[in-house]
Every structure is written in C-alpha cells, then in structure tokens.
C-alpha cells in the first residue's frame, strides 16, 4: 500500500490540507493547472527541490498539472494573493 508521509513541516501539512479540500472539483476546472502558492521561507531553489516530489505526487493522483509558484519576498507573496 502506498502512503504519502507528511513530515512535521507546516508547509507540507498545509499543502496536504489544501489539496484534500480542493480535490473534488469539476472537470472544467480540472483541465486548468492547479497552482500552489508557497511563501518564500527558504531559497527558491531549495523550495522547489523540496516541493517538486509533492507536486508530482499530487499531479499523478489528481491526473492534473500541478504548479508550484513563489516570489522573492513574503511581502510580495501577500501582495499577489491580495491581487488575485
């Protein structure tokens, strides 16, 4: 049996909860990529290295493209969330 193990990292836990909540969406919406925004708490390269396996797993399970997006600063991250 395959299991997704979430470590104590709050970002991983939050992503898991968000994906669980939004996994029952319509097919019209499912054709668009699922974008996961992550506040920049470590370098961008490290962030993508850590989250790429998770996004690939989610993509396979949902049969939908999953993208990870971030910005350079937490302030810019909040600005982009507000503008969406």
ChimeraX attribute file (.defattr): number of C-alpha atoms within 10 A of each C-alpha:
attribute: neighborCount
match mode: 1-to-1
recipient: residues
	/A:1	2
	/A:2	4
	/A:3	5
	/A:4	9
	/A:5	8
	/A:6	14
	/A:7	9
	/A:8	8
	/A:9	8
	/A:10	10
	/A:11	15
	/A:12	16
	/A:13	13
	/A:14	13
	/A:15	19
	/A:16	15
	/A:17	12
	/A:18	12
	/A:19	14
	/A:20	11
	/A:21	10
	/A:22	10
	/A:23	14
	/A:24	10
	/A:25	9
	/A:26	9
	/A:27	8
	/A:28	7
	/A:29	9
	/A:30	15
	/A:31	11
	/A:32	11
	/A:33	12
	/A:34	20
	/A:35	12
	/A:36	15
	/A:37	15
	/A:38	19
	/A:39	19
	/A:40	18
	/A:41	13
	/A:42	10
	/A:43	10
	/A:44	16
	/A:45	8
	/A:46	12
	/A:47	17
	/A:48	17
	/A:49	11
	/A:50	12
	/A:51	16
	/A:52	15
	/A:53	11
	/A:54	19
	/A:55	20
	/A:56	15
	/A:57	14
	/A:58	21
	/A:59	16
	/A:60	12
	/A:61	10
	/A:62	15
	/A:63	11
	/A:64	15
	/A:65	16
	/A:66	20
	/A:67	14
	/A:68	15
	/A:69	15
	/A:70	18
	/A:71	15
	/A:72	13
	/A:73	12
	/A:74	14
	/A:75	11
	/A:76	14
	/A:77	17
	/A:78	12
	/A:79	11
	/A:80	13
	/A:81	9
	/A:82	8
	/A:83	6
	/A:84	5
